[in-house]
Amino acid sequence: MDVSLIFRIAAVGILVMILNQVLKHSGREEQAFFISLAGLILVLTWIIPSIYDLFVMIQELFTL
């Protein structure tokens, strides 16, 4: 896992949090939910390949 991935995830989290608060205070809870969902999907698309690589590495470790 690269450090830049952690910083990107943190940046998306901060951005989603700010947008979520702004939208909730303006009475747009539905858009706030969709922003949160989009942020979650974006972060998952970044993390899933790393998790897959981790499982492959563990599998190779135990097959030796």
LINJO-V901653 format. One line per field, one symbol per residue. psi: psi as a letter, one per 30 degrees, with the letter a starting at -180 (. if undefined). A space follows every 50 residues. Layout:
psi->???
This chain:
psi->kleeeeeeeeeeeeeeeeeeeeeefggieeeeeeeeeeeeeeeefeeeee eeeeeeeeeeeff.
